[in-house]
Amino acid sequence: MTAEAPKVGAIGGNGKAGGSDGSGGGGGGDIAAQLAVLQQQKDEAEDAMQVAVDSDDFDEADRLQELASSLADQIEAVQAQL
């Protein structure tokens, strides 16, 4: 019996936050909210990655590491807009 890593919520296969239509918001509150969502998703991916490693599911851990890295890149891009 193998333990499954919890699924990271609201993240599509491309690693982008769900619900984003790509339109520019421009408001500081929008950027802060986007940062909060991305950070939460990154934290969830990292937590799930640790569960995968603990369960010796290294393929899933690798996938989640790529996701966390993608989210970190997105966070940096959003922070550059500040």
N, C-alpha and C positions, 0 to 999 in steps of 0.2 A: 504494500500500500504506500503510495507516494503522496506527499502533501502538495497541494497546488498553491502557487503564489496567488495572493489576492489580485484581482483585476483592478487596474488603475482606471478610475472613472473619468468619463467625458474626454478621453483622448482618442483621437482617430489614429489610423494606421500611419499617418504622416507625422504624428507627434505633436500636432497643433491642437490648441485648446478648442474644444467644441463650441459651436455657436459664433465663431468669428467669421464674418463675411468679408474680411479684408478691407472694409471701408475705414478711412481715417477718421478717428473720433476727434482728436485735437484737444480735448479737455484733459486737464491734469488729473481729475478724478477718474476718468476713463483709463488713463495709463496706470494709475495706482491700483485700480480694480483688476486690470489685466495682469499686472505684476503679481498681485495676490493670488490670482487663479493659477498662473504659471508656476509660482513657487509652491503652491499646494500640490499641484500635479507632479512637480519634480520630487517633492518630499514623499508622496505616495509611491512613485516609481522606485525611489531609493529604498523605501521600506519593503516593497514587494521584491526588490532585487535581493535584499538580505534574506528574506524568507526563502527565495529560490536557491540561494547559495547554501543556506542551512539544510535545505532538502536535497542538496546535490543535483539540482536541476540547472546545470551550467549553461545550457542553451537559452533557457528563459532568463537567466541572470545576464547573459550577454545582450539579449534583446532589450532588457530593461535598462542596462547600462547605456546602450545607444539612445534609448528614449530619454533618459535623464540628461545625457549630454546634449541632445537636441533641445530639450527644454531649457537647459542652462544657456545655450546659445541664444534662444529666443528671449530669455530674461535679459541678457546683455544687450540685445538689439532694442528692446523696449526701454531699458534704462538709458540708452544713448539718446532717446527721444526727449528725455527730461531736460 
